Amino acid sequence: MRKVRTRWRIVILLALLALVATACSEGDSVDVGDETTTTEAATQTTAAPGETTEAPTETTAPPESGAQVLIAAQGSEPDQLDPHMTSAYASFQVLENVYDTLVQPAADLSMEPALAESWEISDDNLTWTFQLRDGVKWHNGRDFVAGDVVYSFERIIAEGLNGWRFGAVDTITAPDDSTVVITLTQPSPNLLVSIAGFKGMAIIPEEIVTDGTIGTNPIGTGPFRFVSQSPDEGIVLEKNPDYWRASEGLPELDGIRFVQIPDAGTKLTALRTGEVHWIDAVPPQDIESLGAEDGITVGRVPGGDYHYFALNQNRAPFDDVRVRQAIAHAINREEIAEAAQFGAATANQTAIPASNVAWYYDYAPFGSGDTATAQALLDEAGVSGLTIDFLVTSDFPETVTQAQVIAAELAAVGITVEITDVDFSTWLDLQGNGEFDAFMLSWIGNIDPDDFYYAQHHSTGGFNFQGYANAEVDSLLDAARVETDQAARKALYDEAAQMIVDDASYIYLYNPDNINAWRDEVGGYATRGDNAIRFEETTLN
């Protein structure tokens, strides 16, 4: 989330304010942009101050004056606009409206057709055949064909951040222009979520990779097409008249302008005064007052994110499960959620929120501020006078607040917490190099249980920075990946989740709500459980 501070001239107050990082956890994983990446992306995007970088489309002028152009305020700056190479939430807010995936999450998070209008699975569950939608065009006018899907997936596998999602894939072929066949080495019941759960798996045209413009001038098949990006205007999109849902009258908006307002107070003021129509996040402490105001709607739904911290099991005494369990008992998750989210969250001792009905597992073995049990476990482990260095980042301010509450709570059992607050790029380096006692952050937007547990807790998982290794958990997670019966699959994940929680691989805290706000002249928009920002059905009166 490390942001280059794009000034939006309409909101003059920005020039007077210190720029503050906002707490959008808010892809599939946490936002891993950093100051260097964002600065480089901005340098590529703007050749000189005030100039715009235009997409190679037939129409690149901003929508005409008087058109229905939604002004959407983001709390942070997109680091780049290459969907395969970013995991910045601010980038996906834009890209959600530019690109499509083969299938996509519906409002209830089930998978529905998108570029693929149907699919079939072979009896042995090893061959998936996707029939593509007819008449789809890229924003540059070229026909969309099956070869575009093959190219996109092969690029993700070879270069993208999400190549691990294709772990069970053997081949991806296009027998003709309207058919894509994916063959697997083993059954993969979560294949649809893996290949299409968010826009990091977007289908792209090869030509914008070849000419090097994908990061600055995206061309998709989605409801809106890229026009320009500049410090003065933000990111401008216009209606795609050739959108494959155009027969339904979509999109209804003539365009969208994404503007970046890092300061939460300024962003709220811009919404109240009508300078913007929509904002991406509402500070939890302002939910009640903002929702009571005339002319403003606050959308709030249980989200798929989870907040947690992890102890470094490659360092003593955190390699002792009793010490980790003691800490898990001593903290009060309700107090932590209230302090960090002002009640706009639900305390949870597992990763998956109750709103994810299909996969939620109600398991809570730890007390709530149970200092007696915590002290007994520490005594049993022979640990006293423990000091923990907590790695947090003000780029996600809630991590600082949470660490402060935890420090007060652990003091009751003789544990001293020293808080190390660094910028997010440094945080990532320290985490990746194992230079921490404890680190705290969040994961976002997950749907399938494999996304909640495998990469984080399998001994070979790519995000298992805490050094957790449990052969039984590995076996359960491996088995669940190939189990095609949902009831049996859930049973495997429930068993694995219980072990992960009991072992305190992560110490889970809470699931925050997803919260947006918009003016009453905005219609047809709904806050989503997966935090995707979709404006294709939005209207502006």
Sequence and secondary structure as in RCSB ss.txt:
>XXXX:A:sequence
MRKVRTRWRIVILLALLALVATACSEGDSVDVGDETTTTEAATQTTAAPGETTEAPTETTAPPESGAQVLIAAQG
SEPDQLDPHMTSAYASFQVLENVYDTLVQPAADLSMEPALAESWEISDDNLTWTFQLRDGVKWHNGRDFVAGDVV
YSFERIIAEGLNGWRFGAVDTITAPDDSTVVITLTQPSPNLLVSIAGFKGMAIIPEEIVTDGTIGTNPIGTGPFR
FVSQSPDEGIVLEKNPDYWRASEGLPELDGIRFVQIPDAGTKLTALRTGEVHWIDAVPPQDIESLGAEDGITVGR
VPGGDYHYFALNQNRAPFDDVRVRQAIAHAINREEIAEAAQFGAATANQTAIPASNVAWYYDYAPFGSGDTATAQ
ALLDEAGVSGLTIDFLVTSDFPETVTQAQVIAAELAAVGITVEITDVDFSTWLDLQGNGEFDAFMLSWIGNIDPD
DFYYAQHHSTGGFNFQGYANAEVDSLLDAARVETDQAARKALYDEAAQMIVDDASYIYLYNPDNINAWRDEVGGY
ATRGDNAIRFEETTLN
>XXXX:A:secstr
        TT GGGGGS           S     HHHHHHHHHHH SSTT     SSS  S   TTS EEEEEES
S  S S TTT   HHHHHHHTTT   SEEE TTS EEESSEEEEEE TTS EEEEEE TT B TTS B  HHHHH
HHHHHHHHTSTTGGGGTTEEEEEEEETTEEEEEESS  TTHHHHHHSSGGG    HHHHHTT TTTS   SSSEE
EEEEETTTEEEEEE TT TTGGGT   SSEEEEEE   HHHHHHHHHTTS SEES   GGGHHHHHTSTTEEEEE
EE S EEEEEE TTSTTTTSHHHHHHHHHHS HHHHHHHHHTT EEE SSSS TT TTT      S SS HHHHH
HHHHHHT  S EEEEEE TTSHHHHHHHHHHHHHHGGGT EEEEEE  HHHHHHHHHTT  SEEEEEE    SHH
HHHHHHHSTT TT TT    HHHHHHHHHHHH   HHHHHHHHHHHHHHHHHTTSSEEEEEEEEEEEEETTEES 
   TT     TT EE 
